[in-house]
Amino acid sequence: MNCICKDGVLLRVFDNYRQTNVFLKSDIKKIGDRAFVNSKWVYAVVIPKSVTEIGRRAFANSRSLQIVIMPESIEKIGSEAFMNCQALRRFVIPSKVAVTGDIFKNCKNLERLVFRRGVTIIPENVVKGCDSLREIVIPKSVTCVGNGVFDNTPWFKEYPKDLFLVGDGVLLDYRGSEKQVRYPAKIRQIAAGAFRDNKNVEEVLLSVGLKIVSDEAFAGCSSLKTVLFPAGIQSVGRNIFRGCTSLESISVCGFKFDVSMGKWRVFDLKNVVDLVQNENCKSPVPPCIKNQFIIRYILKNGIAEDDCYLRNYAKENIVGMAKILIAAGNFKKIKILFENYDFVNSHNLGELIEYAYACEREGGSKFIRTYIDKYVSKE
C-alpha cells in the first residue's frame, strides 16, 4: 500500500498501484481526515484493533468501496466519513462509537445499517440521502434519536404498524387513528414530528418515564385539544405545538425544562387556557388564572433583555401570577416579581394590595402584605 503515515496517523493513501483490498498495519492508531478520499480502486478495507478514530471525510467519494471491517476499538467516526460511497451496501457501527452527523451522506445504495449494542445516541443527518436504506438495526441501548434522522428512508416510510418504537423507548412515529392516545411508561423520547399532521388525535396522555419531547412533535395536529405531561421531562424541542389550532389544555406536573426561553413560544399562548398549577403552590389556584406555569417559569429563570414577546406577555398576565404567589405565601418570588423584573406598576398595584389583605384575613402571609405596603410607600 502506497501511503503516508506520521505518529500513528494514516494521512493519505494513494491509488497508484490500483490496490483493491487494503489491510492496515497494527501500528496505525487513527485514519486521518481525507485519508482515502476520492479513491477509485479500493474495494475492501480491514481496520486493525489499534485504530480508535476515523477522521472527517476519511473515505468520502471512494466509488468502489463495498466492504469495511471495523473493530470494536473504534470510538469516533468523523462527519462525512463515508459520504458519497456509492458502492457501499452494508455497514456495522461498533458499540463504542460516538456517532456524528452526515457519516453516510448520499450513500445512495446503502441497504443495511446496524448499530451495535452500546451506541446511545443517533444524531440527525447520519443517513441523509440514503434512499435505498431498507433495514436498520437499532439496539435497546439507544435512548435518543435526532430530528428526522430516518424520515426519508424506505425503512421508515414502509413500517407497517401504527406505533413505531425503537431502541430504549424512542417513539419515531405514530400512525394510528385513535382520538385518545395513552402511552406506557416504556416511552423515553417522542422523536421529532412523531405525531406530525395527524388529524385524528384529540387527547394525548404521556406516562412517567418520558424524558425528551423533540422538535415539532405534535405539529399540525389540528384536532389536538389536550396533552398531559408527566413529571421528570428534561428537554422540550421547538414548535412542538405549531399548527395545533384546537389546543385547549396542557396539564403540567413538575416540569424542569432545560430549554432556552424562546422555545416557550411553542405553546400557542392564545389557545392554552388551562395550565395546571405547579406543585410548589400550597393554595389552590383560582380557575380564572390563565397560563400561570409559563409565568412561573419566566420568574424562575429570568428573561433575556431582548425577548420582548415573553416580557410583554408576562406583564399582561402578572396580576394573575402575583395572586398565585401571594396565595402560596411565596415571599421570595414576590420580591423577585416586584424588584427584579419591574412587572408591577400603577395599573395593577392596587388590585394586588387588596388581594394581599384578603389573603391575610384568611390566614395568609402577613410578611407579604407588610412587604407590599412598604413597596407602595417607597413608590
DOMIFI-221979 format. One line per 10 residues: their letters; for each residue x negated, y negated, z negated of C-alpha. Coordinates in steps of 0.1 Angstrom, whole numbers, plus 2048, in hexadecimal, padded with zeros to 3 digits. Layout:
N
A = X:Y:Z  ...
END
This chain:
379
MNCICKDGVL = 800:800:800  7F2:7DE:80A  7FA:7C6:7EE  7EE:7AB:7D6  7EE:7B1:7B1  7E1:79C:794  7E2:7A3:76E  7FC:7BF:772  813:7AA:789  81A:7B6:7AC
LRVFDNYRQT = 81A:795:7BF  81E:79F:7E3  823:7BF:7F9  81A:7BD:81E  82A:7D1:83A  80A:7D4:84E  80A:7FA:84C  82F:7FF:851  831:814:831  854:820:82A
NVFLKSDIKK = 850:831:808  83F:81D:7EC  833:82C:7CB  828:810:7B4  80A:816:79E  80E:81A:779  7F8:7FC:770  813:7E4:77E  828:7D3:763  83C:7BC:778
IGDRAFVNSK = 848:7B9:79C  844:794:7A3  85B:77B:7B4  85F:782:7D9  846:7A0:7D8  859:7B4:7F3  86C:797:802  874:79B:827  866:7BE:829  86F:7D0:849
WVYAVVIPKS = 863:7F3:843  866:7FC:81E  881:817:81B  87B:824:7F7  86A:816:7D8  861:82A:7B9  85B:813:79B  845:821:77E  84E:81F:759  834:804:754
VTEIGRRAFA = 84A:7EA:765  861:7D6:74F  86B:7BA:766  875:7B4:78B  871:790:796  888:778:7A8  88E:782:7CD  875:79F:7C8  886:7B4:7E4  89B:79A:7F5
NSRSLQIVIM = 8A2:79F:81A  891:7C2:81A  8A5:7CE:837  89B:7F3:836  89C:7F8:810  8B4:814:806  8A6:825:7E7  899:814:7C7  890:82B:7AA  88E:817:78B
PESIEKIGSE = 882:822:768  894:81B:747  877:804:73E  885:7E8:754  893:7CB:73E  898:7AF:757  8A2:7AC:77C  89E:789:78A  8B9:777:79D  8BE:781:7C1
AFMNCQALRR = 8A5:79D:7BC  8B6:7B3:7D7  8C8:798:7EB  8D0:7A1:80F  8C4:7C4:80C  8DC:7D1:827  8D0:7F5:827  8D5:7F9:801  8F2:811:7FA  8EF:81B:7D5
FVIPSKVAVT = 8DF:80C:7B6  8DB:815:792  8D4:7F9:778  8C0:806:75A  8CE:803:737  8B7:7E8:729  8BB:7CF:746  8C7:7AC:73E  8DB:7A8:75E  8D9:786:770
GDIFKNCKNL = 8EE:777:78B  8EC:77D:7B1  8D6:79D:7AE  8E8:7AE:7CB  8F5:78F:7DD  900:797:801  8F7:7BC:7FF  913:7C3:818  90F:7E9:818  90B:7EF:7F3
ERLVFRRGVT = 925:80A:7EB  91D:817:7C8  910:804:7A9  909:814:787  902:800:767  8F3:818:74E  8FE:819:72A  8ED:7FE:717  8F5:7E1:72F  90B:7C9:71C
IIPENVVKGC = 912:7AB:733  91A:7AA:758  917:785:763  92A:776:781  91C:778:7A4  909:798:79E  91A:7A9:7BC  923:78A:7D0  929:793:7F4  928:7B8:7EE
DSLREIVIPK = 945:7C0:805  941:7E6:805  93F:7EC:7E0  959:807:7D9  94B:818:7BA  93E:806:79B  936:818:77A  939:802:75B  92F:811:73A  940:80C:718
SVTCVGNGVF = 923:7F7:70D  92E:7DA:724  941:7C0:70E  941:7A2:726  947:79E:74B  940:77D:75E  95B:769:770  968:77B:78F  949:790:792  95B:7AD:7A4
DNTPWFKEYP = 979:79B:7B3  96F:79E:7D7  964:7C2:7D6  979:7DF:7E4  974:7F0:7C2  988:7D4:7B1  9A2:7CE:7CC  9AB:7F2:7D0  9AF:7FB:7AB  9D0:80E:7A8
KDLFLVGDGV = 9DB:807:784  9EC:7E9:774  9D3:7E6:758  9AF:7E3:764  999:7EA:746  973:7EF:747  957:7F2:72E  95E:7EB:70A  980:7DC:70E  97B:7C4:72A
LLDYRGSEKQ = 99C:7BC:73C  993:7B5:760  9B6:7B2:76E  9DA:7B6:765  9F1:7BF:782  A11:7CA:770  A34:7BC:773  A3E:7BC:74E  A4B:79C:73F  A3C:7A3:71D
VRYPAKIRQI = A18:7AF:71C  A0A:7BC:6FB  9E6:7C7:6F9  9D5:7E0:6E2  9B8:7D7:6CC  99F:7E7:6E3  99F:7C9:6FA  981:7B3:6F3  981:79B:711  99A:78E:72A
AAGAFRDNKN = 986:789:749  989:76A:760  9AA:769:772  9B6:78A:763  9DA:77E:765  9D6:765:781  9F6:75E:794  A0A:779:783  A2E:76B:787  A3E:785:770
VEEVLLSVGL = A2E:783:74F  A40:76C:736  A30:776:714  A0D:782:70C  A05:790:6E9  9E0:795:6E4  9D4:7AC:6C8  9B8:7A8:6AE  997:7B1:6BE  998:799:6DB
KIVSDEAFAG = 979:784:6DC  977:773:6FE  991:763:715  97F:759:736  986:73E:74F  9A9:73B:75E  9B4:75B:74C  9D9:752:750  9D6:738:76C  9F5:737:783
CSSLKTVLFP = A0B:74B:76C  A29:735:772  A41:749:75D  A2B:74C:73F  A3C:73D:720  A2B:74B:701  A08:756:6F8  9FD:764:6D6  9D8:762:6CF  9C9:777:6B2
AGIQSVGRNI = 9AF:76C:699  98B:771:6A2  989:763:6C5  966:756:6CC  967:746:6EE  981:738:705  97A:72F:72A  986:712:73F  9A9:70D:74D  9B7:72C:73E
FRGCTSLESI = 9DB:71F:741  9D7:70B:761  9F8:70B:774  A0C:71B:758  A29:704:75D  A41:717:746  A2A:719:728  A3C:711:708  A2A:721:6EA  A07:72A:6E0
SVCGFKFDVS = A03:73B:6BF  9E1:737:6AF  9D3:74A:691  9B1:741:684  9A1:735:6A4  97C:72D:6A2  973:722:6C6  950:71E:6D2  95A:708:6EF  954:6E4:6FB
MGKWRVFDLK = 96F:6CA:6F4  977:6C7:719  984:6EA:71A  9A1:6E1:704  9B1:6D3:723  9BA:6F7:72D  9D8:6F3:715  9F0:6E1:72B  9F9:6C9:70F  A1A:6BE:71D
NVVDLVQNEN = A28:6E1:71B  A18:6EF:6FB  A31:6E5:6E0  A2E:700:6C5  A0B:705:6B9  A0A:719:699  9FA:708:67B  9D6:710:671  9D3:728:654  9C0:70D:640
CKSPVPPCIK = 9E0:6F9:63C  9F1:702:61B  A12:6F2:621  A2B:6F9:63D  A27:6E3:65C  A47:6D0:665  A55:6E0:685  A55:6BF:697  A2F:6BC:696  A21:6C5:6B8
NQFIIRYILK = 9FF:6D0:6C3  9F1:6CF:6A0  9D6:6E8:6A5  9C6:6D5:6C1  9C4:6B6:6AC  9B6:6CA:68F  99B:6D8:6A6  992:6B5:6B1  98E:6A9:68D  979:6C7:684
NGIAEDDCYL = 961:6C5:6A1  95F:6A0:6AA  966:690:6CB  94F:686:6E7  94F:661:6EB  956:663:710  973:67C:70C  98E:662:70F  9A9:67C:717  9A6:68F:6F7
RNYAKENIVG = 9A0:670:6E2  9C0:65F:6EF  9D3:67E:6EA  9C7:680:6C6  9D2:65C:6C0  9F4:663:6CD  9F9:681:6B6  9E6:676:698  A04:66F:682  A0F:693:684
MAKILIAAGN = 9EC:69F:67D  9E8:688:65F  A09:695:651  9FB:6B8:653  9DC:6AF:641  9EE:69B:626  A06:6B8:620  9E9:6D0:61E  9D7:6BA:605  9B9:6B9:61C
FKKIKILFEN = 9A7:69B:60E  987:6A0:621  998:6A1:643  9AD:683:63B  98D:66F:634  97F:67A:655  9A0:671:666  9A1:64E:658  97C:645:658  969:658:672
YDFVNSHNLG = 97F:657:690  994:637:68C  9B4:649:696  9C9:638:67C  9D6:614:684  9F0:5FB:67B  A0A:60D:690  A0A:62D:67C  9FB:624:65A  A1C:61B:64A
ELIEYAYACE = A2B:63D:653  A0E:650:644  A0F:63C:624  A34:645:620  A2D:669:627  A10:66B:60E  A27:65D:5F2  A42:676:5FB  A29:692:5F9  A1C:686:5D7
REGGSKFIRT = A40:686:5C9  A43:6AA:5D4  A23:6B4:5C3  A0B:6AB:5DF  9E8:69C:5DC  9E5:67C:5C7  9C2:678:5D3  9CD:674:5F7  9E8:65A:5EE  9CE:647:5DA
YIDKYVSKE = 9B5:648:5F6  9CE:63C:610  9D8:61F:5F8  9B3:615:5F6  9AF:618:61B  9CD:600:620  9BF:5E7:608  99E:5E6:61B  9B0:5E0:63B
END
